[in-house]
Amino acid sequence: MPRRINALATWLHQLEPDEVAAILVHRRDVADRYIRTLKDLATQLTDSDSVRAAEDTLDQGAIDVLGAIVAQGNLGTVDTVCTELRCSVDDFERALGELKKRALAWPDGPKLVAVNSVRAGGAVRDQLTVRPKAPGKRKASEISPIVPAMSTVDGVARLLAHCEQDTFDARYTGGVATVEIRRVARALRVTDGVLRLWLELAVEAQLVGVERSRLLPTRQGDDWLDSQPGVRLATLVNAWGRMDWRPEPDQARAALRDYTGAAGLLLRRSVLERFSAREAFTDLNELVADLVWERPAVHDPRATAAVIAEMESLGLVAGGALTPLGVAVLDSGDVEAAATRLMPAAKDKAAFQTDMTAVVNGLPSPELSATLNLVADLEDNDAARVWRLSAGSVRRALDSGLSAQEVLAKLAAVSEAPLPQVIEYQVQDVARRHGQLTVTDVASCVRAEDPALLQEISRSKRLTSLKLRFLAPTVLASARPMTETLEALRRAGYAPTGLDAGDQSIVERVERRRATARGERRSDRWWRAELDDLELTQLAIRLVEQERPSVGRGTPRANAARMLRDQNVFLRDEEVLILATALVDGSRVEIRYASGPRRTETYVIVPTKHLEGVLSADCEDGTSREFDIGHVRKVAAPAI
């Protein structure tokens, strides 16, 4: 490593301030540290974490060239690398330029030297990967993203409803198992990938949480459902911008897991930045291929295509171009205002059909959803939402304490036109039968005015678990509590009502269980503010100018002094100049050399060659030796 640092420092000494500034611009992380000399800079530039971060910014062509230089043991030349990669000199020079900008590889005479590469070892290829054809573009046209955005907002609402009404289990170790994702996806009639996106958006927006290994809506989820469509969409879009997980379409991945790092954030941001509101890509596959070549450490074909699909589903991109909502996200503008302009207002009326359905074209208002969910069951959720009324759903409304007239009044208030007679008949028919049976909690009792009805119930095999027995011709005793007896009778097709001890109807209310939101995730790391371009330029000028010896710029003695100063931290400037003069002129010089722990020896030498921190010299005793520059402790003119 010291020789690598010395070789890099020697190359940095040959650069002008603007070239060093360019390196600092591409390696801003090293400029966050205190740097006194170019050797300090070289030390920081060879730090493995910094090298890894710099290599992650390379395109595929530059990675290929870096891999070839490393594979040739830092002994290759332009010709040998071009031969190995079967590429033109122009393609090679472009790639080497990217490496030099990041101080990852540089020329050392005819040889090519690379820094201690972290990734290039496994990236050796037999041919340079050239950049794919530039993605085709055309003038952007106005294509509305309302339909996919509305589908996503509605899908998250459906997910919240499923979590409340049915089980959606989470694992005790965190996350949701893939098998559970598949089960719920089938229930909601969507693909696993779509449900996973809905779930991750809902969790990131704190709309759902985990309570006793079950996913449940949160109080924030209730507020979200009560808001307007534009506000709902803005909440999901802001959550998307915080998601750090990386899409892996080819791998089964449990949802709701916290991932360290920012791979997903960087992937999504870099894709978003490639889109424009003025021009549209004609083929998104070409864009994916270009992104994969440009940043292979960030992009791969499947994950990048998945991110584009996410952006389309949220209304950020449509027809290959940014939408106004996408522009607001990219420019950190008013996302909620853009989402509100995009999404139509919620519908407060439904179209009731003679087939016992209610159709809502668009997103229903919270009031409309509450009414329809009370009296009907959601059946379809594609371009339009469809609820279907049935005897069971109407009975559910009556069980809540409403009369038939109140149910019809609620439906008429949200209907675009007068209610079809078939719906009125259905409600009235269920209401006539509703309450014919009453259940009293003794352990409990089933009562009816019609003894024949109780005879029928007592003989039902579906009700054997209740262990019914007659207390009177109009009274049956149940071995199960009132709530269980009610449920069993309803499953068997009857419509009982519950009575309290005073023979008053019990209004049944379902307790809404809610989970606690986990809170917005925040990074525990503290980041120093990066230097701006002006500060980086000033730092580069200071480093280069202070390293230039006063004897003159560009002379052999000055060049030798720059290299020697960078390779030895013990010698004073005047000692470095004495040794540089002896190296250039071939004159005698006396050195004190550390040959072991706490042991130094004095030699009078005539330097003959200096290469990669090693000084070759002829000694006074007639022998030739090599001295490590870093072990020289003192230099002086020899005594006459």
ABEGO torsion letter per residue (X at the ends): XAAAAAAAAAAAAABBAAAAAAAAAABAAAAABBBABAAAAAAAAABAAAAAAAAAABBAAAAAAAAAAAAAGGABBAAAAAAAAGBBAAAAAAAAAAAAAAGABBBBEABBBBBBBAAAAAABBABBBBBBBBBBBBBBBBBBAAAAAAAAAAAAAAAAAAAAABBBBBBAAEEBBAAAAAAAAAAAGBBAAAAAAAAAAAAAAGABBBBGGBBBBBAAAAAAAABBAAAAAAAAAAAAAABABBBBAABBBBBGBBBBEAAAAAAAAAAAAABBAABBBABAAAAAAAAAAABAAABBAAAAAAAAAAAAAAGABBGGBBBAAAAAAAAGBBAAAAAAAABBBBBABBBBBAAGBBBBBEBBBAAAAAAAAAABBBABABABBBBBBBAAAAAAAAAAGBBAAAAAAAAAAABABBBBAAAAAAAAAAAAABGABBBBBAABBBBBABAAAAAAAAABAAAAAAGBBBABAABBBBABBAAAAAAAAAAAGBBBBBBBAAGBBBBBBBBBBBBBBAEBBBBABBBBBBBBAAAAAAAAAAAAAAABBAAEBGBAAAAAAAAAAAABAABBAAAAAAAAAAAAAGBBBBBBBBABBGBBBBBBBBBABBBGGBBBBBBAAGBBBBBBAAABABBBBBBX
